[in-house]
Amino acid sequence: MEMCIFQNTKSCNNCGECDVCELNKNKTCDNCGKCLQLEGYDVKAIKIDEVFEKQEDSQANVSINIEDFSDFDNDFEDDDSLEECVDDYIEEEYIDALDEANNWQYIDDIDELKDLLEDSDSLKDLGLEKYPGLIVVNPNKIK
């Protein structure tokens, strides 16, 4: 049984009163939040503690047949132990793509970029250095 949001002792009779806009009684509420702003609430900062759901939605009618799970093997003695799995993982060779020197290319190694960074006038035309070492390129000026 769903309770009325205005009178918590009364059950909901679907009168539709909760769907009416508080600012204009002839209008259906569209959740614009203007009524909350008039009461001094910041609509972007409303904290939601919990969400209420209908009871029939929260209770799933699921029947489980244990025979459906009979194919699963419960004999763990044949499986690898945790220690063996960890040892196998540690023994595998770890490869990091960033460790290889041919995967890196420094700005100083590219002649055009190095010249661009040294020439402050052309750098100002191309972009803006937001922080030391962080240059934001204006895409409109590349063309």
DSSP file (Angstrom, degrees, kcal/mol; ACC not computed):
  #  RESIDUE AA STRUCTURE BP1 BP2  ACC     N-H-->O    O-->H-N    N-H-->O    O-->H-N    TCO  KAPPA ALPHA  PHI   PSI    X-CA   Y-CA   Z-CA
    1    1 A M              0   0    0      0, 0.0     2,-0.4     0, 0.0    54,-0.0   0.000 360.0 360.0 360.0 126.8    0.0    0.0    0.0
    2    2 A E        -     0   0    0     10,-0.2    10,-3.2    52,-0.0     2,-0.2  -0.710 360.0-137.3 -90.0 136.5    1.4    3.3   -1.1
    3    3 A M  B     -A   11   0A   0     -2,-0.4     8,-0.3     8,-0.3     2,-0.2  -0.620  22.7-101.8 -95.4 152.8    1.1    6.2    1.3
    4    4 A C        -     0   0    0      6,-2.8     6,-0.2     3,-0.6    -1,-0.1  -0.476  21.8-141.0 -69.3 138.9    0.1    9.8    0.5
    5    5 A I  S    S+     0   0    0      1,-0.2     3,-0.2    -2,-0.2    -1,-0.1   0.695 101.1  45.3 -77.7 -17.1    3.1   12.2    0.4
    6    6 A F  S    S+     0   0    0      1,-0.3     2,-0.5     4,-0.1    -1,-0.2   0.798 124.3  28.7 -93.3 -33.4    1.1   15.0    2.0
    7    7 A Q    >   -     0   0    0      3,-0.2     3,-1.7     1,-0.1    -3,-0.6  -0.913  66.8-166.5-129.8 103.6   -0.6   13.0    4.8
    8    8 A N  T 3  S+     0   0    0     -2,-0.5    -1,-0.1     1,-0.3    -3,-0.1   0.563  86.9  58.7 -73.0  -5.9    1.5   10.0    5.8
    9    9 A T  T 3  S+     0   0    0     -6,-0.1     2,-0.4     2,-0.1    -1,-0.3   0.549  96.8  75.1 -92.5  -8.6   -1.4    8.4    7.7
   10   10 A K  S <  S-     0   0    0     -3,-1.7    -6,-2.8    -6,-0.2     2,-0.2  -0.825  81.4-124.7-107.1 140.1   -3.6    8.3    4.6
   11   11 A S  B     -A    3   0A   0     -2,-0.4    -8,-0.3    -8,-0.3     2,-0.2  -0.532  38.7 -94.1 -81.0 152.3   -3.1    5.8    1.8
   12   12 A C        -     0   0    0    -10,-3.2   -10,-0.2    -2,-0.2    -1,-0.1  -0.438  35.9-178.8 -68.7 131.7   -2.7    7.1   -1.7
   13   13 A N        -     0   0    0     -2,-0.2    -1,-0.1    -3,-0.0   -10,-0.0   0.144  48.6-112.2-115.0  17.2   -5.9    7.3   -3.7
   14   14 A N        +     0   0    0      1,-0.1    -2,-0.1     2,-0.0   -10,-0.0   0.883  61.3 154.3  55.7  44.3   -4.3    8.6   -6.9
   15   15 A C        -     0   0    0      1,-0.1    -1,-0.1     0, 0.0    -3,-0.0   0.738  51.6-130.1 -73.8 -22.2   -5.9   12.0   -6.6
   16   16 A G  S >  S+     0   0    0      4,-0.0     3,-1.3     1,-0.0     4,-0.2   0.485  70.5 125.9  87.6   3.0   -3.1   13.6   -8.7
   17   17 A E  G >   +     0   0    0      1,-0.3     3,-1.1     2,-0.2    -1,-0.0   0.801  68.4  59.3 -65.6 -28.6   -2.5   16.4   -6.1
   18   18 A C  G 3  S+     0   0    0      1,-0.2    -1,-0.3    11,-0.0   -14,-0.0   0.615 100.3  57.5 -76.9 -10.4    1.2   15.5   -5.9
   19   19 A D  G <  S+     0   0    0     -3,-1.3    10,-3.1     2,-0.1     2,-0.3   0.397  83.6 104.5 -96.6   1.4    1.6   16.1   -9.7
   20   20 A V  B <  S-B   28   0B   0     -3,-1.1     8,-0.2     8,-0.3     2,-0.1  -0.665  77.6-113.5 -88.8 137.7    0.4   19.8   -9.5
   21   21 A C        -     0   0    0      6,-2.7     6,-0.2     3,-0.5    -2,-0.1  -0.447  14.9-144.1 -67.8 137.1    2.9   22.6   -9.8
   22   22 A E  S    S+     0   0    0      1,-0.2     3,-0.2    -2,-0.1    -1,-0.1   0.763  98.8  47.3 -74.7 -24.8    3.2   24.7   -6.6
   23   23 A L  S    S+     0   0    0      1,-0.3     2,-0.4     2,-0.0    -1,-0.2   0.831 125.1  25.0 -85.7 -34.1    3.7   27.9   -8.5
   24   24 A N    >   -     0   0    0      3,-0.1     3,-2.0     1,-0.1    -3,-0.5  -0.916  65.5-162.7-134.8 105.7    0.9   27.5  -11.0
   25   25 A K  T 3  S+     0   0    0     -2,-0.4    -1,-0.1     1,-0.3    -3,-0.1   0.651  90.4  60.2 -65.5 -15.4   -2.0   25.3   -9.8
   26   26 A N  T 3  S+     0   0    0     -6,-0.1     2,-0.3     2,-0.1    -1,-0.3   0.444  96.9  76.8 -88.8   0.0   -3.2   24.9  -13.5
   27   27 A K  S <  S-     0   0    0     -3,-2.0    -6,-2.7    -6,-0.2     2,-0.3  -0.847  80.2-122.4-115.8 145.7    0.1   23.3  -14.6
   28   28 A T  B     -B   20   0B   0     -2,-0.3    -8,-0.3    -8,-0.2     2,-0.1  -0.675  42.1-101.0 -81.8 139.5    1.5   19.8  -14.1
   29   29 A C        -     0   0    0    -10,-3.1    -1,-0.1    -2,-0.3    -8,-0.0  -0.381  34.9-177.4 -63.6 131.2    4.8   19.7  -12.3
   30   30 A D        -     0   0    0     -2,-0.1    -1,-0.1    -3,-0.0    -2,-0.0   0.141  48.4-110.9-114.4  17.3    7.8   19.3  -14.7
   31   31 A N        +     0   0    0      1,-0.1    -2,-0.1     2,-0.0   -10,-0.0   0.856  65.5 149.4  58.1  40.4   10.4   19.2  -11.9
   32   32 A C        -     0   0    0      1,-0.1    -1,-0.1     4,-0.0    -3,-0.0   0.785  50.7-135.9 -74.0 -26.7   11.9   22.5  -13.0
   33   33 A G     >  +     0   0    0      3,-0.0     4,-1.7     4,-0.0     3,-0.3   0.474  66.0 125.6  87.9   2.5   13.0   23.3   -9.4
   34   34 A K  H  > S+     0   0    0      1,-0.2     4,-1.6     2,-0.2     5,-0.1   0.844  72.0  55.9 -64.7 -32.5   11.8   26.9   -9.3
   35   35 A C  H  > S+     0   0    0      1,-0.2     4,-0.9     2,-0.2    -1,-0.2   0.858 107.0  49.9 -68.0 -33.8    9.7   26.3   -6.2
   36   36 A L  H  4>S+     0   0    0     -3,-0.3     5,-2.4     1,-0.2     3,-0.2   0.862 107.0  54.6 -70.6 -35.5   12.8   25.0   -4.4
   37   37 A Q  H ><5S+     0   0    0     -4,-1.7     3,-1.2     1,-0.2    -2,-0.2   0.856 103.7  55.6 -66.6 -34.4   14.8   28.0   -5.4
   38   38 A L  H 3<5S+     0   0    0     -4,-1.6    -1,-0.2     1,-0.3    -2,-0.2   0.810 104.7  53.6 -67.1 -28.9   12.1   30.3   -3.9
   39   39 A E  T 3<5S-     0   0    0     -4,-0.9    -1,-0.3    -3,-0.2    -2,-0.2   0.420 126.1-101.7 -86.0   2.1   12.5   28.5   -0.6
   40   40 A G  T < 5S+     0   0    0     -3,-1.2     2,-0.3     1,-0.3    -3,-0.2   0.567  76.1 137.4  93.9   9.2   16.2   29.2   -0.6
   41   41 A Y      < -     0   0    0     -5,-2.4     2,-0.8    -6,-0.1    -1,-0.3  -0.692  54.0-132.0 -90.2 141.8   17.4   25.7   -1.7
   42   42 A D    >   -     0   0    0     -2,-0.3     3,-2.1     1,-0.1    -5,-0.0  -0.843  16.0-152.9 -87.7 113.9   20.2   25.4   -4.3
   43   43 A V  G >  S+     0   0    0     -2,-0.8     3,-0.5     1,-0.3    -1,-0.1   0.676  91.9  58.4 -67.8 -15.6   18.7   22.8   -6.7
   44   44 A K  G 3  S+     0   0    0      1,-0.2    -1,-0.3    -3,-0.0    -2,-0.0   0.559 106.0  50.1 -86.3  -7.2   22.1   21.6   -7.7
   45   45 A A  G <  S+     0   0    0     -3,-2.1     2,-0.5     2,-0.1    -1,-0.2   0.033  70.1 136.2-121.9  27.3   23.0   20.7   -4.1
   46   46 A I    <   -     0   0    0     -3,-0.5     2,-0.5    -5,-0.1    -3,-0.0  -0.652  46.9-141.8 -78.2 124.4   20.1   18.6   -2.9
   47   47 A K        -     0   0    0     -2,-0.5     2,-0.7     1,-0.0    -2,-0.1  -0.760   7.6-151.7 -89.9 127.4   21.4   15.6   -1.0
   48   48 A I        -     0   0    0     -2,-0.5     3,-0.1     1,-0.2    -2,-0.0  -0.886  11.5-174.7-101.3 115.3   19.4   12.4   -1.7
   49   49 A D        -     0   0    0     -2,-0.7     2,-0.3     1,-0.3    -1,-0.2   0.917  65.1 -19.1 -76.5 -44.8   19.6   10.1    1.3
   50   50 A E        -     0   0    0      2,-0.0     2,-0.5     0, 0.0    -1,-0.3  -0.984  57.9-120.6-159.0 163.3   17.8    7.1   -0.2
   51   51 A V        -     0   0    0     -2,-0.3     2,-0.4    -3,-0.1    -3,-0.0  -0.947  23.6-143.7-113.7 127.8   15.4    6.2   -3.0
   52   52 A F        -     0   0    0     -2,-0.5     2,-0.3     0, 0.0     3,-0.0  -0.762  19.5-172.4 -92.3 134.8   12.1    4.6   -2.1
   53   53 A E        -     0   0    0     -2,-0.4     2,-0.1     1,-0.0     5,-0.0  -0.832  33.8 -91.1-120.3 161.0   10.8    1.9   -4.4
   54   54 A K    >>  -     0   0    0     -2,-0.3     4,-1.6     1,-0.1     3,-0.7  -0.438  36.4-123.3 -67.4 146.8    7.5    0.1   -4.6
   55   55 A Q  H 3> S+     0   0    0      1,-0.3     4,-1.3     2,-0.2    -1,-0.1   0.862 110.5  56.0 -64.3 -35.6    7.5   -3.1   -2.5
   56   56 A E  H 34 S+     0   0    0      1,-0.2    -1,-0.3     2,-0.2    -2,-0.0   0.789 107.5  50.8 -69.0 -24.0    6.6   -5.3   -5.4
   57   57 A D  H <4 S+     0   0    0     -3,-0.7    -1,-0.2     1,-0.2    -2,-0.2   0.846 109.1  50.2 -76.2 -34.5    9.6   -3.9   -7.4
   58   58 A S  H  < S+     0   0    0     -4,-1.6     2,-0.8     1,-0.1    -2,-0.2   0.712 100.4  68.9 -80.3 -19.2   12.0   -4.6   -4.5
   59   59 A Q  S  < S-     0   0    0     -4,-1.3     2,-0.4     2,-0.0    -1,-0.1  -0.866  73.3-158.6-104.1 107.6   10.9   -8.2   -4.0
   60   60 A A        -     0   0    0     -2,-0.8     2,-1.3     1,-0.1    -3,-0.1  -0.676  13.9-137.9 -86.2 135.6   12.0  -10.4   -6.9
   61   61 A N        +     0   0    0     -2,-0.4     2,-0.5     2,-0.0    -1,-0.1  -0.719  42.6 158.2 -92.2  87.2   10.1  -13.6   -7.4
   62   62 A V        -     0   0    0     -2,-1.3     2,-0.5     2,-0.0    -2,-0.0  -0.949  25.6-163.4-117.3 125.7   13.0  -15.9   -8.3
   63   63 A S        -     0   0    0     -2,-0.5     2,-0.5     2,-0.0    -2,-0.0  -0.926   9.5-155.5-107.9 133.4   12.8  -19.6   -7.9
   64   64 A I        -     0   0    0     -2,-0.5     2,-0.6     3,-0.0     3,-0.1  -0.916   4.7-155.3-113.0 127.9   16.1  -21.4   -7.9
   65   65 A N    >   -     0   0    0     -2,-0.5     3,-1.6     1,-0.1     4,-0.4  -0.906   7.0-153.6-100.9 118.2   16.4  -25.0   -8.9
   66   66 A I  G >  S+     0   0    0     -2,-0.6     3,-1.3     1,-0.3    -1,-0.1   0.757  91.2  67.6 -65.1 -24.1   19.5  -26.5   -7.2
   67   67 A E  G >  S+     0   0    0      1,-0.3     3,-1.3     2,-0.2    -1,-0.3   0.735  86.7  68.7 -69.1 -20.7   19.8  -29.1  -10.0
   68   68 A D  G <  S+     0   0    0     -3,-1.6     3,-0.4     1,-0.2    -1,-0.3   0.761 102.2  46.6 -65.8 -23.0   20.7  -26.3  -12.4
   69   69 A F  G X  S+     0   0    0     -3,-1.3     3,-1.2    -4,-0.4    -1,-0.2   0.250  79.9 101.5-102.6  11.4   24.0  -26.0  -10.6
   70   70 A S  T <  S+     0   0    0     -3,-1.3    -1,-0.2     1,-0.3    -2,-0.1   0.698  70.5  68.4 -70.9 -17.0   24.8  -29.6  -10.4
   71   71 A D  T 3  S+     0   0    0     -3,-0.4    -1,-0.3    -4,-0.2     2,-0.2   0.689  78.2  99.4 -74.1 -17.8   27.3  -29.2  -13.3
   72   72 A F  S <  S-     0   0    0     -3,-1.2     2,-0.6     1,-0.1    -3,-0.0  -0.496  75.4-129.4 -74.6 137.5   29.6  -27.2  -11.1
   73   73 A D        -     0   0    0     -2,-0.2    -1,-0.1     1,-0.1    -2,-0.1  -0.769  22.4-176.6 -90.2 120.4   32.5  -29.1   -9.7
   74   74 A N        +     0   0    0     -2,-0.6     2,-1.2     1,-0.0    -1,-0.1   0.325  51.4 109.5 -97.2   7.2   32.9  -28.6   -5.9
   75   75 A D    >   +     0   0    0      1,-0.2     3,-0.5     2,-0.1     4,-0.3  -0.718  37.7 171.0 -87.4  98.6   36.1  -30.6   -5.7
   76   76 A F  T 3   +     0   0    0     -2,-1.2     3,-0.4     1,-0.2    -1,-0.2   0.526  59.4  83.7 -86.7  -6.3   38.7  -28.0   -5.0
   77   77 A E  T 3  S+     0   0    0      1,-0.2    -1,-0.2    -3,-0.1     4,-0.1   0.832  90.5  50.3 -67.9 -30.4   41.5  -30.4   -4.2
   78   78 A D  S <  S+     0   0    0     -3,-0.5    -1,-0.2     2,-0.1    -2,-0.2   0.712  95.8  90.1 -79.6 -19.9   42.3  -30.8   -7.9
   79   79 A D  S    S-     0   0    0     -3,-0.4     2,-0.1    -4,-0.3    -3,-0.0  -0.314  91.5 -92.6 -74.6 159.2   42.5  -27.1   -8.5
   80   80 A D        -     0   0    0      1,-0.1    -1,-0.1     2,-0.1    -2,-0.1  -0.444  43.8-118.6 -67.5 142.7   45.7  -25.1   -8.1
   81   81 A S     >  -     0   0    0     -2,-0.1     4,-2.0     1,-0.1     5,-0.2  -0.348  24.2-107.6 -76.5 165.6   46.2  -23.6   -4.7
   82   82 A L  H  > S+     0   0    0      1,-0.2     4,-2.3     2,-0.2     5,-0.2   0.885 119.5  54.5 -61.9 -39.5   46.4  -19.9   -4.2
   83   83 A E  H  > S+     0   0    0      1,-0.2     4,-2.5     2,-0.2    -1,-0.2   0.906 107.5  49.7 -63.0 -41.0   50.1  -20.1   -3.5
   84   84 A E  H  > S+     0   0    0      1,-0.2     4,-2.4     2,-0.2    -1,-0.2   0.894 110.5  50.3 -65.4 -38.7   50.7  -21.9   -6.8
   85   85 A C  H  X S+     0   0    0     -4,-2.0     4,-2.1     2,-0.2    -2,-0.2   0.906 111.8  47.7 -65.3 -41.1   48.7  -19.3   -8.7
   86   86 A V  H  X S+     0   0    0     -4,-2.3     4,-2.4     2,-0.2    -2,-0.2   0.912 111.4  50.7 -66.4 -42.1   50.7  -16.5   -7.1
   87   87 A D  H  X S+     0   0    0     -4,-2.5     4,-2.1     1,-0.2    -2,-0.2   0.910 110.6  49.4 -61.7 -42.0   54.0  -18.2   -7.8
   88   88 A D  H  X S+     0   0    0     -4,-2.4     4,-1.2     1,-0.2    -1,-0.2   0.895 111.2  50.0 -63.4 -39.6   53.0  -18.7  -11.5
   89   89 A Y  H  < S+     0   0    0     -4,-2.1     3,-0.3     1,-0.2    -2,-0.2   0.906 111.5  47.4 -66.0 -41.6   52.0  -15.1  -11.8
   90   90 A I  H  < S+     0   0    0     -4,-2.4    -1,-0.2     1,-0.2    -2,-0.2   0.861 108.6  55.5 -68.6 -35.1   55.3  -13.9  -10.3
   91   91 A E  H  < S+     0   0    0     -4,-2.1    -1,-0.2    -5,-0.2    -2,-0.2   0.767  87.2  97.0 -70.9 -25.2   57.3  -16.2  -12.5
   92   92 A E  S  < S-     0   0    0     -4,-1.2     2,-0.4    -3,-0.3    -3,-0.0  -0.344  88.1-106.0 -64.9 146.3   55.8  -14.7  -15.7
   93   93 A E        -     0   0    0      1,-0.0     2,-0.5     2,-0.0    -1,-0.1  -0.607  30.0-139.7 -77.9 126.8   57.8  -12.0  -17.4
   94   94 A Y        -     0   0    0     -2,-0.4     2,-0.5    -4,-0.1    -1,-0.0  -0.754  18.5-168.7 -88.1 126.1   56.3   -8.6  -16.8
   95   95 A I        -     0   0    0     -2,-0.5     2,-0.6     3,-0.0     3,-0.1  -0.971   5.7-168.5-120.1 123.3   56.5   -6.4  -19.9
   96   96 A D    >>  -     0   0    0     -2,-0.5     3,-1.5     1,-0.1     4,-0.6  -0.952  14.5-151.9-111.1 120.9   55.7   -2.7  -19.7
   97   97 A A  T 34 S+     0   0    0     -2,-0.6     3,-0.4     1,-0.3     6,-0.2   0.775  96.3  58.1 -63.0 -25.7   55.3   -1.0  -23.0
   98   98 A L  T 34 S+     0   0    0      1,-0.2    -1,-0.3    -3,-0.1     5,-0.1   0.641  94.6  66.1 -80.3 -13.0   56.5    2.3  -21.5
   99   99 A D  T <4 S+     0   0    0     -3,-1.5     2,-0.2     3,-0.0    -1,-0.2   0.772  80.2  92.2 -77.1 -25.5   59.8    0.8  -20.4
  100  100 A E  S >< S-     0   0    0     -4,-0.6     3,-1.3    -3,-0.4     4,-0.2  -0.513  72.9-141.6 -75.7 135.5   61.0    0.2  -24.0
  101  101 A A  G >  S+     0   0    0      1,-0.3     3,-1.3    -2,-0.2    -1,-0.1   0.801  97.3  61.7 -67.4 -30.3   63.0    3.1  -25.4
  102  102 A N  G 3  S+     0   0    0      1,-0.2    -1,-0.3     3,-0.0    -2,-0.1   0.570  95.2  62.8 -77.0  -5.4   61.6    2.9  -28.9
  103  103 A N  G <  S+     0   0    0     -3,-1.3     2,-0.4    -6,-0.2    -1,-0.2   0.510  95.1  74.2 -91.3  -5.7   58.1    3.7  -27.5
  104  104 A W    <   -     0   0    0     -3,-1.3     2,-0.4    -4,-0.2    -6,-0.0  -0.835  54.2-178.1-108.9 144.4   59.1    7.1  -26.3
  105  105 A Q        -     0   0    0     -2,-0.4     2,-0.2     5,-0.0    -3,-0.0  -0.927  16.0-149.7-141.9 117.1   59.8   10.2  -28.4
  106  106 A Y    >>  -     0   0    0     -2,-0.4     3,-1.1     1,-0.1     4,-0.6  -0.545  20.9-124.4 -88.2 151.2   61.0   13.3  -26.7
  107  107 A I  G >4 S+     0   0    0      1,-0.3     3,-1.1    -2,-0.2     7,-0.4   0.866 111.6  59.2 -60.7 -36.9   60.2   16.8  -27.9
  108  108 A D  G 34 S+     0   0    0      1,-0.3    -1,-0.3     5,-0.1     6,-0.1   0.754  99.7  58.0 -65.2 -22.8   63.9   17.7  -28.0
  109  109 A D  G <4 S+     0   0    0     -3,-1.1     2,-0.7     1,-0.1    -1,-0.3   0.667  92.6  75.0 -81.2 -16.5   64.4   14.8  -30.5
  110  110 A I  S <X S-     0   0    0     -3,-1.1     4,-2.5    -4,-0.6     5,-0.2  -0.873  72.9-154.6-100.4 114.1   61.9   16.2  -33.0
  111  111 A D  H  > S+     0   0    0     -2,-0.7     4,-2.5     1,-0.2     5,-0.2   0.877  89.4  50.6 -58.4 -44.6   63.6   19.1  -34.7
  112  112 A E  H  > S+     0   0    0      1,-0.2     4,-2.0     2,-0.2    -1,-0.2   0.906 113.9  44.2 -64.0 -41.8   60.5   21.0  -35.7
  113  113 A L  H  > S+     0   0    0      2,-0.2     4,-2.3     1,-0.2    -1,-0.2   0.881 112.2  52.3 -70.8 -37.1   59.0   20.9  -32.2
  114  114 A K  H  X S+     0   0    0     -4,-2.5     4,-1.7    -7,-0.4    -2,-0.2   0.924 111.4  46.8 -63.9 -43.6   62.3   21.8  -30.6
  115  115 A D  H  X S+     0   0    0     -4,-2.5     4,-1.7    -5,-0.2    -1,-0.2   0.887 111.0  53.0 -64.0 -38.7   62.6   24.9  -32.8
  116  116 A L  H  < S+     0   0    0     -4,-2.0     7,-0.3     1,-0.2    -2,-0.2   0.905 109.4  47.9 -63.7 -42.2   59.0   25.8  -32.1
  117  117 A L  H  < S+     0   0    0     -4,-2.3    -1,-0.2     1,-0.2    -2,-0.2   0.833 111.3  50.7 -69.0 -32.0   59.5   25.7  -28.3
  118  118 A E  H  < S+     0   0    0     -4,-1.7     2,-1.0    -5,-0.2    -1,-0.2   0.804  99.1  70.0 -75.7 -28.8   62.7   27.8  -28.6
  119  119 A D     X  -     0   0    0     -4,-1.7     4,-1.7     1,-0.2    -1,-0.2  -0.777  65.8-172.5 -92.4  99.8   61.0   30.5  -30.7
  120  120 A S  H  > S+     0   0    0     -2,-1.0     4,-2.1     1,-0.2    -1,-0.2   0.799  79.1  58.4 -67.1 -29.3   58.6   32.1  -28.2
  121  121 A D  H  > S+     0   0    0      2,-0.2     4,-1.6     1,-0.2    -1,-0.2   0.935 109.0  43.1 -66.7 -45.4   56.9   34.3  -30.8
  122  122 A S  H  > S+     0   0    0      1,-0.2     4,-1.5     2,-0.2    -1,-0.2   0.829 112.2  55.3 -70.2 -29.5   55.8   31.3  -32.9
  123  123 A L  H  X S+     0   0    0     -4,-1.7     4,-2.6    -7,-0.3    -1,-0.2   0.891 106.1  50.6 -68.0 -39.1   54.7   29.5  -29.8
  124  124 A K  H  < S+     0   0    0     -4,-2.1    -2,-0.2     1,-0.2    -1,-0.2   0.850 109.7  51.6 -65.9 -33.6   52.5   32.4  -28.7
  125  125 A D  H  < S+     0   0    0     -4,-1.6    -1,-0.2     1,-0.2    -2,-0.2   0.849 115.6  41.3 -69.2 -33.2   50.9   32.3  -32.2
  126  126 A L  H  < S-     0   0    0     -4,-1.5    12,-2.0    -5,-0.1    15,-0.3   0.861 125.6 -39.3 -85.7 -38.0   50.2   28.6  -32.0
  127  127 A G  E  <  -C  137   0C   0     -4,-2.6     2,-0.4    10,-0.2    10,-0.2  -0.817  58.2 -86.0-164.9-159.0   49.0   28.2  -28.4
  128  128 A L  E     -C  136   0C   0      8,-2.7     8,-3.3    -2,-0.2     2,-1.1  -0.998  23.9-131.7-138.2 134.5   49.3   29.1  -24.8
  129  129 A E  E     +C  135   0C   0     -2,-0.4     6,-0.2     6,-0.3     8,-0.0  -0.768  26.3 178.9 -88.5 101.2   51.5   27.7  -22.0
  130  130 A K  E    S+     0   0C   0      4,-1.3    -1,-0.2    -2,-1.1     5,-0.1   0.931  70.3   2.4 -68.2 -48.1   49.0   27.1  -19.2
  131  131 A Y  E >  S-C  134   0C   0      3,-1.1     3,-2.3    -3,-0.2     2,-0.3  -0.887 103.8 -70.3-132.7 161.8   51.6   25.7  -16.7
  132  132 A P  T 3  S+     0   0    0      0, 0.0     3,-0.1     0, 0.0    -2,-0.0  -0.399 125.7   6.2 -58.1 116.0   55.3   25.3  -17.0
  133  133 A G  T 3  S+     0   0    0     -2,-0.3     2,-0.7     1,-0.1    -4,-0.0   0.253 107.5 102.7  94.1 -12.0   55.7   22.5  -19.5
  134  134 A L  E <   -C  131   0C   0     -3,-2.3    -4,-1.3     2,-0.0    -3,-1.1  -0.900  48.7-177.6-109.1 108.3   52.0   22.3  -20.4
  135  135 A I  E     -C  129   0C   0     -2,-0.7     2,-0.6    -6,-0.2    -6,-0.3  -0.917  13.8-154.1-109.6 123.6   51.3   23.9  -23.7
  136  136 A V  E     -C  128   0C   0     -8,-3.3    -8,-2.7    -2,-0.5     2,-0.4  -0.865  14.3-145.5 -98.1 121.2   47.7   24.1  -24.9
  137  137 A V  E     -C  127   0C   0     -2,-0.6   -10,-0.2   -10,-0.2   -11,-0.1  -0.727   9.0-133.3 -91.1 131.8   47.5   24.3  -28.7
  138  138 A N    >>  -     0   0    0    -12,-2.0     3,-1.3    -2,-0.4     4,-0.5  -0.754  12.2-154.3 -81.7 114.0   44.7   26.3  -30.2
  139  139 A P  H >> S+     0   0    0      0, 0.0     4,-0.7     0, 0.0     3,-0.6   0.759  90.7  61.9 -65.0 -23.5   43.3   24.1  -33.0
  140  140 A N  H 34 S+     0   0    0      1,-0.2     3,-0.1     2,-0.2    -2,-0.0   0.769 102.8  50.6 -71.6 -24.1   42.0   27.1  -35.0
  141  141 A K  H <4 S+     0   0    0     -3,-1.3    -1,-0.2   -15,-0.3   -14,-0.1   0.547  96.3  69.4 -91.7  -7.2   45.6   28.4  -35.4
  142  142 A I  H <<        0   0    0     -3,-0.6    -1,-0.2    -4,-0.5    -2,-0.2   0.856 360.0 360.0 -75.8 -35.1   47.0   25.1  -36.7
  143  143 A K     <        0   0    0     -4,-0.7    -1,-0.2    -3,-0.1    -2,-0.1   0.470 360.0 360.0 -63.0 360.0   45.2   25.3  -40.0
